[in-house]
Amino acid sequence: MSEQAAPPKLELSHTMLTEDDALRVLDGRRIRRGNRVMDPKAQIVGEFVKSIRVPGYFPPLPELRQQLRTMVTLMDEPAPPLPRVDDIRIPGPAGELPARVYAPQATGAPRPTVAYFHGGGWVQGDLETHHGLCARLAKHADVLVVAIDYRLAPEHKFPAAVDDCLAAYRWLRTHGRDVGADTTRVAVAGDSAGGNLAAVVSQLAASVGVPLPTCQVLVYPAVDFSLETQSHRELADGHVIPRDRIVWYTEQYLRGEADKADLRASPLRAGTLAGQPPAMIVTAGFDPLRDEGHAYAEHLRRAGVDVVDREYSGQIHAFVSLTKAIPQGMACTLEIAEYLRKRLNA
């Protein structure tokens, strides 16, 4: 079946079905691209998202941002309990930045730390949309996770988000002990737009006089605004982030065409990535961002950087944040947690 076929009329409850139930709902209408076959539960979620959207229409920002919060609330597993979850404020270039600390232990020696930058197209997302994911990473990687609520577009255009994330990373390296961080072991991680910001912070860290991240985890990252890869072409009408949505996010975030070539927006365009931190890059087979993620992994590998390039071939964008509806998102989270545990304790 091609992706152009009309999706069924779905109720949200279908996203909570077992895999066998999902296959029955799909009734043989499996989406395939070459040797990739979409996970039936991901297909149910993706078709539901398509069914409730009006193509080309973007609601007012408060409603748009609430949509992501609602989607995650309904489709992601609740956050696991942790001994300590604290909301803090971090000095930023334009005022204090809200942040949230997730600690796997209430007290004890400073712990290896992950600065987490949320996804949402630089327009959506906040501490609540990624609360479950950050708590799971803290628990299963046994590390401190500090989620950063950077400024969003279009109110704050590029490079505001970059400046905020870089300032937050620098603060963790210099003052992180105030919240229980081991300032000698700090990784960066993020998904989608947050993956972009994590890659950019890794490239810029030395320029502000702090050590490079111990490692970086980029989950379906956006790393080049050209939108010219094969996956962008073949998945222009894809699930969750079709091309018209990606273009809209771009228009909200960037100040103009010239920003697309700025390495702080398109880190894939860096001439060399020699000396960059070890990386884990996660991609989804039915995500328009798939091929640029693989390209960034290859760019790092050619520069001699140790890279884990992991594709979940049957998945869609955002699956790591939809673990109740798409159980493979939890499997991926555990894989990321194991990578962080090993790298930060090496």
VEXDREN-2710 file (C-alpha; in Angstrom, 1 decimal):
% VEXDREN-2710
k/r/px/py/pz
1/MET/0.0/0.0/0.0
2/SER/1.3/3.5/-0.7
3/GLU/1.0/6.3/1.8
4/GLN/-1.4/8.1/-0.5
5/ALA/-4.2/5.7/0.3
6/ALA/-7.0/7.1/2.5
7/PRO/-6.5/6.3/6.1
8/PRO/-9.4/4.7/8.1
9/LYS/-11.5/6.7/10.4
10/LEU/-9.7/6.1/13.7
11/GLU/-10.6/6.7/17.3
12/LEU/-7.8/7.6/19.7
13/SER/-8.4/4.4/21.7
14/HIS/-7.0/2.4/18.7
15/THR/-3.6/3.6/19.6
16/MET/-3.8/1.6/22.8
17/LEU/-4.5/-1.7/21.0
18/THR/-2.3/-4.8/21.1
19/GLU/-0.2/-5.5/18.1
20/ASP/-2.6/-8.3/16.9
21/ASP/-5.6/-5.8/17.3
22/ALA/-3.6/-3.2/15.4
23/LEU/-3.1/-5.7/12.5
24/ARG/-6.8/-6.4/12.5
25/VAL/-7.7/-2.7/12.4
26/LEU/-5.3/-2.2/9.5
27/ASP/-6.8/-5.2/7.7
28/GLY/-3.8/-5.8/5.5
29/ARG/-3.2/-2.2/4.6
30/ARG/0.5/-2.2/5.6
31/ILE/2.7/0.7/4.6
32/ARG/5.9/-0.4/2.9
33/ARG/8.9/1.4/1.4
34/GLY/11.4/-0.8/-0.2
35/ASN/12.5/-3.4/2.4
36/ARG/10.9/-1.3/5.3
37/VAL/7.5/-2.2/6.7
38/MET/5.9/0.2/9.2
39/ASP/5.3/-1.1/12.7
40/PRO/1.5/-1.6/12.8
41/LYS/1.1/0.3/16.1
42/ALA/3.1/3.2/14.6
43/GLN/0.9/3.1/11.5
44/ILE/-2.2/3.3/13.7
45/VAL/-0.8/6.4/15.5
46/GLY/0.4/8.0/12.3
47/GLU/-2.9/7.6/10.6
48/PHE/-4.7/8.9/13.6
49/VAL/-2.6/12.0/13.6
50/LYS/-3.2/12.5/9.9
51/SER/-7.0/12.1/10.4
52/ILE/-7.3/14.9/12.9
53/ARG/-5.2/17.5/11.0
54/VAL/-6.3/19.8/8.3
55/PRO/-3.5/20.0/5.7
56/GLY/-1.8/23.3/5.6
57/TYR/-3.6/24.6/8.7
58/PHE/-1.7/25.5/11.8
59/PRO/-3.7/26.6/14.8
60/PRO/-2.8/29.6/17.1
61/LEU/0.4/28.9/19.0
62/PRO/-1.2/28.2/22.4
63/GLU/-3.5/25.6/20.9
64/LEU/-0.6/24.1/18.8
65/ARG/1.6/23.8/21.9
66/GLN/-1.2/22.3/23.9
67/GLN/-1.8/19.7/21.1
68/LEU/1.7/18.2/21.7
69/ARG/1.2/18.1/25.5
70/THR/-2.2/16.3/25.0
71/MET/-0.7/13.8/22.5
72/VAL/2.1/12.9/24.9
73/THR/-0.2/12.7/27.9
74/LEU/-2.5/10.2/26.0
75/MET/0.2/8.2/24.2
76/ASP/3.2/8.1/26.5
77/GLU/3.7/6.0/29.6
78/PRO/3.6/7.9/32.9
79/ALA/7.0/9.0/34.3
80/PRO/8.5/6.5/36.7
81/PRO/8.9/7.8/40.3
82/LEU/12.3/9.1/41.2
83/PRO/13.8/10.1/44.5
84/ARG/14.3/13.7/43.4
85/VAL/12.7/15.8/40.7
86/ASP/13.4/19.6/41.1
87/ASP/12.4/22.6/39.0
88/ILE/15.3/25.1/38.9
89/ARG/16.4/28.2/37.0
90/ILE/19.6/28.5/35.1
91/PRO/21.2/31.8/34.0
92/GLY/20.6/32.3/30.3
93/PRO/21.7/35.0/27.8
94/ALA/18.3/36.7/28.0
95/GLY/17.2/35.9/31.5
96/GLU/16.7/32.8/33.6
97/LEU/15.9/29.5/31.9
98/PRO/13.5/27.0/33.5
99/ALA/15.0/23.6/33.9
100/ARG/14.2/20.3/35.6
101/VAL/16.5/18.0/37.4
102/TYR/15.9/14.3/37.5
103/ALA/18.0/12.4/40.0
104/PRO/18.0/8.6/40.4
105/GLN/19.2/9.0/44.0
106/ALA/18.1/11.6/46.6
107/THR/21.6/12.2/47.9
108/GLY/25.2/11.0/47.4
109/ALA/28.2/11.9/45.3
110/PRO/27.8/14.1/42.2
111/ARG/26.5/12.0/39.3
112/PRO/27.2/11.8/35.6
113/THR/24.8/14.2/33.9
114/VAL/22.8/14.6/30.7
115/ALA/21.7/18.0/29.4
116/TYR/18.4/17.2/27.6
117/PHE/17.0/19.5/24.9
118/HIS/13.4/18.7/23.9
119/GLY/12.0/18.4/20.4
120/GLY/9.0/20.1/18.9
121/GLY/10.2/21.9/15.8
122/TRP/11.7/24.8/17.9
123/VAL/8.1/25.9/18.3
124/GLN/6.5/23.4/20.6
125/GLY/7.7/21.3/23.5
126/ASP/8.5/22.1/27.1
127/LEU/9.4/20.4/30.4
128/GLU/6.1/18.6/30.5
129/THR/6.1/17.1/27.0
130/HIS/9.4/15.3/27.7
131/HIS/8.9/14.7/31.4
132/GLY/8.4/10.9/31.0
133/LEU/11.3/10.4/28.7
134/CYS/13.7/12.4/30.9
135/ALA/12.6/10.5/34.0
136/ARG/13.1/7.2/32.2
137/LEU/16.6/8.1/31.1
138/ALA/17.5/9.2/34.6
139/LYS/16.2/5.9/36.1
140/HIS/17.6/3.4/33.5
141/ALA/20.9/5.1/32.8
142/ASP/21.4/5.9/36.5
143/VAL/22.4/9.5/35.7
144/LEU/21.3/13.0/36.5
145/VAL/19.2/14.4/33.7
146/VAL/18.7/18.2/33.4
147/ALA/16.0/19.1/30.9
148/ILE/16.3/22.6/29.5
149/ASP/13.3/24.8/28.6
150/TYR/14.9/27.0/26.0
151/ARG/13.1/29.9/24.3
152/LEU/10.8/29.0/21.5
153/ALA/10.1/30.4/18.0
154/PRO/8.5/32.4/16.5
155/GLU/8.6/34.7/19.5
156/HIS/12.4/34.0/19.8
157/LYS/14.0/33.4/16.4
158/PHE/17.2/31.6/15.6
159/PRO/19.8/31.6/17.2
160/ALA/17.9/32.1/20.6
161/ALA/17.5/28.4/21.2
162/VAL/21.1/27.7/20.4
163/ASP/22.3/30.5/22.7
164/ASP/20.1/29.2/25.6
165/CYS/21.2/25.5/25.2
166/LEU/24.9/26.5/25.0
167/ALA/24.5/28.7/28.1
168/ALA/22.8/25.8/30.0
169/TYR/25.5/23.4/29.0
170/ARG/28.2/25.8/30.0
171/TRP/26.5/26.3/33.4
172/LEU/26.4/22.6/34.0
173/ARG/30.1/22.3/33.3
174/THR/30.9/25.2/35.6
175/HIS/28.2/25.2/38.3
176/GLY/26.5/21.8/37.9
177/ARG/27.7/20.6/41.3
178/ASP/25.0/22.9/42.8
179/VAL/22.4/20.5/41.6
180/GLY/24.4/17.3/42.0
181/ALA/26.1/17.0/38.7
182/ASP/29.6/15.6/38.1
183/THR/30.9/18.5/36.0
184/THR/33.6/16.3/34.5
185/ARG/31.0/13.9/32.9
186/VAL/28.3/15.8/31.1
187/ALA/26.6/14.5/27.9
188/VAL/24.1/16.2/25.7
189/ALA/21.0/14.6/24.2
190/GLY/17.8/15.6/22.4
191/ASP/15.2/14.6/19.9
192/SER/14.3/16.2/16.6
193/ALA/14.8/19.9/17.1
194/GLY/16.5/19.0/20.3
195/GLY/18.8/16.6/18.5
196/ASN/19.8/19.5/16.3
197/LEU/20.5/21.6/19.4
198/ALA/22.6/18.8/21.0
199/ALA/24.7/18.5/17.8
200/VAL/25.2/22.2/17.6
201/VAL/26.2/22.5/21.3
202/SER/28.7/19.7/20.8
203/GLN/30.2/21.7/17.9
204/LEU/30.2/25.0/19.8
205/ALA/31.3/24.0/23.3
206/ALA/35.0/24.7/22.8
207/SER/34.2/28.2/21.5
208/VAL/32.9/29.2/24.9
209/GLY/35.8/27.6/26.8
210/VAL/34.2/24.5/28.2
211/PRO/35.0/20.8/27.6
212/LEU/33.2/19.0/24.8
213/PRO/30.3/16.8/25.9
214/THR/31.4/13.4/27.1
215/CYS/29.0/12.0/24.4
216/GLN/26.0/13.0/22.4
217/VAL/22.7/11.3/21.7
218/LEU/20.8/12.6/18.8
219/VAL/17.3/11.1/18.4
220/TYR/15.9/11.6/14.8
221/PRO/17.8/14.9/14.6
222/ALA/17.2/17.7/12.1
223/VAL/20.7/18.6/11.0
224/ASP/20.3/20.2/7.6
225/PHE/17.7/22.7/6.4
226/SER/18.2/21.9/2.7
227/LEU/15.5/19.2/2.9
228/GLU/17.0/17.5/-0.1
229/THR/17.5/13.9/1.0
230/GLN/15.8/10.9/-0.4
231/SER/13.8/10.4/2.7
232/HIS/12.5/14.0/2.6
233/ARG/11.4/13.3/-1.0
234/GLU/9.8/9.9/-0.5
235/LEU/8.1/10.8/2.8
236/ALA/6.9/14.3/1.8
237/ASP/3.4/13.2/2.9
238/GLY/4.7/11.2/5.8
239/HIS/3.3/10.8/9.2
240/VAL/3.7/13.3/12.1
241/ILE/6.0/15.7/10.2
242/PRO/5.0/15.9/6.5
243/ARG/6.9/18.3/4.4
244/ASP/4.5/21.2/4.8
245/ARG/4.9/21.0/8.5
246/ILE/8.7/20.9/8.3
247/VAL/8.6/24.0/6.0
248/TRP/6.3/25.8/8.4
249/TYR/8.6/25.0/11.4
250/THR/11.5/26.3/9.4
251/GLU/9.7/29.5/8.6
252/GLN/8.9/30.0/12.3
253/TYR/12.5/29.3/13.5
254/LEU/14.8/30.9/11.0
255/ARG/15.1/34.6/10.3
256/GLY/15.5/34.0/6.6
257/GLU/17.0/31.9/3.8
258/ALA/20.6/32.8/4.8
259/ASP/20.2/31.1/8.2
260/LYS/19.9/27.7/6.5
261/ALA/23.6/27.7/5.7
262/ASP/24.6/28.7/9.3
263/LEU/26.3/25.8/11.0
264/ARG/24.3/26.6/14.2
265/ALA/21.2/25.7/12.2
266/SER/22.6/23.0/9.8
267/PRO/25.4/21.3/11.7
268/LEU/25.7/18.7/8.9
269/ARG/27.4/21.3/6.7
270/ALA/30.5/21.6/9.0
271/GLY/33.6/21.0/7.0
272/THR/35.0/18.5/9.5
273/LEU/33.7/16.9/12.6
274/ALA/37.1/15.8/13.8
275/GLY/37.4/15.7/17.6
276/GLN/33.6/15.7/18.2
277/PRO/32.3/13.5/21.1
278/PRO/31.2/9.9/20.6
279/ALA/27.7/9.8/19.3
280/MET/24.6/7.6/19.3
281/ILE/22.2/8.6/16.5
282/VAL/18.7/7.1/16.4
283/THR/16.6/7.3/13.3
284/ALA/13.2/6.1/12.3
285/GLY/12.7/4.4/8.9
286/PHE/9.5/6.3/8.1
287/ASP/10.7/9.7/9.2
288/PRO/11.6/12.4/6.6
289/LEU/14.7/13.2/8.9
290/ARG/16.0/9.6/8.5
291/ASP/18.6/10.2/5.8
292/GLU/20.1/13.4/7.3
293/GLY/20.6/11.5/10.6
294/HIS/22.5/8.7/8.7
295/ALA/24.5/11.4/6.8
296/TYR/25.5/13.0/10.1
297/ALA/26.6/9.6/11.5
298/GLU/28.7/9.0/8.4
299/HIS/30.2/12.5/8.6
300/LEU/31.2/11.8/12.2
301/ARG/32.6/8.4/11.3
302/ARG/34.7/9.8/8.5
303/ALA/36.2/12.2/11.0
304/GLY/37.2/9.3/13.2
305/VAL/34.5/9.7/15.8
306/ASP/33.0/6.6/17.4
307/VAL/29.4/6.4/16.3
308/VAL/26.4/4.1/16.9
309/ASP/24.0/4.6/14.0
310/ARG/20.8/2.9/15.0
311/GLU/17.7/2.9/12.7
312/TYR/14.4/1.6/13.9
313/SER/13.2/0.7/10.4
314/GLY/9.5/0.4/11.1
315/GLN/9.1/3.6/13.1
316/ILE/7.8/7.1/12.6
317/HIS/9.0/10.4/14.0
318/ALA/8.4/11.0/17.7
319/PHE/8.0/7.3/18.6
320/VAL/10.3/7.6/21.6
321/SER/7.8/9.9/23.2
322/LEU/4.8/7.7/22.5
323/THR/5.7/4.6/24.5
324/LYS/2.2/3.7/25.6
325/ALA/0.9/3.6/22.0
326/ILE/4.2/2.4/20.4
327/PRO/6.0/0.0/22.8
328/GLN/9.2/0.1/20.6
329/GLY/9.7/3.6/21.9
330/MET/10.4/2.1/25.3
331/ALA/12.8/-0.4/23.8
332/CYS/14.6/2.5/22.1
333/THR/14.7/4.5/25.4
334/LEU/16.3/1.5/27.2
335/GLU/18.9/1.2/24.5
336/ILE/19.7/4.9/24.7
337/ALA/19.9/4.6/28.5
338/GLU/22.4/1.7/28.3
339/TYR/24.6/3.7/25.8
340/LEU/24.6/6.7/28.2
341/ARG/25.3/4.5/31.2
342/LYS/28.4/2.9/29.5
343/ARG/29.7/6.2/28.0
344/LEU/29.3/8.3/31.2
345/ASN/30.9/5.6/33.4
346/ALA/33.7/4.6/31.0
END
